Amino acid sequence: MSNAEKARELLAGALNVSVQEVDSSTMIGVTQQWDSLAHMRLMLALEETLGSELDMEAVVNIASLSDVEAMLPVVERD
């Protein structure tokens, strides 16, 4: 699974929408489902995926699908 796919999956889960509904226009302030509770679910999912806690700066700076993808480690492929 690519980082883009994983980011879409994590964000869709946090927003309680299908993966197909998540795209580059999915952002805080634009996407109705992305409220404070959804943001907390996303942070918890990211922390679980990364295996570590996010610092406060990272938490407040995640506002779009591309921000979620940027949080994921680079996956090297053969």
N, C-alpha and C positions, 0 to 999 in steps of 0.2 A: 504494500500500500504506500503510495507516495505521501509526502507531507501535505500536499494540497488536499488529497482525499481524506487524510486523517483529520486535518483542520476542519473540513466541511462536516465530517462525522461528529466531531466533538461539539462544534457549534450547533449543529442540528439537534443533537441530544439535549444540549442546555436550553435551547429555545423551544423544545418539544414540537419540532416541525420535521418534515421529511428532508433528507439530504438534497433532494432535487430543488427544494425551496431556498437553499443557501447558495448565494453567489457573491460576486464582487460588490454588489450593492447592499449586502447585508451589513448594517452598521448600527451602532448605538445612536439613538436619536432619529433614525430613519426606519428601522425595523420595529414594528409595534411590539413584537414578542420579546425584544431584548430590553427587559426591565432589570431592576436591581437583583431580583431573585434569579433570573436567568444568568446574569453576570456572575453571581456567586456559584451557581451550578457549573458554569464554564471554568471558573478558577479552580474549583475542586477537581474537575475532570482533567484539567491541565496538570495540576499538581500530582494527581495519580499517574498520569501518563509519563511525566518527567521524573517521578520518584523523589521529588523535593518540593519544599514550599516556595512559592513565588514571593518576591519582595513587594512591598507596597507600591513602589514606582511602576513595576511591571503590571500590577493589578489595575492601576488607574489608567495606564497607557494603552490597554487593549480595547480597541473600539471598532474593529473591523475584522473581516475574514482574513485579510492579509496579515494583520497583527497576530492573530492566532497562529497562522502558519509560521510566522517568523519566530515564534516561541519554541517550535518543535526542533529537535536536533536534526542536523543534516544526516540523511540516511545514504550511505554509500551503497551502490549497486554493482554487482559483478557484470 
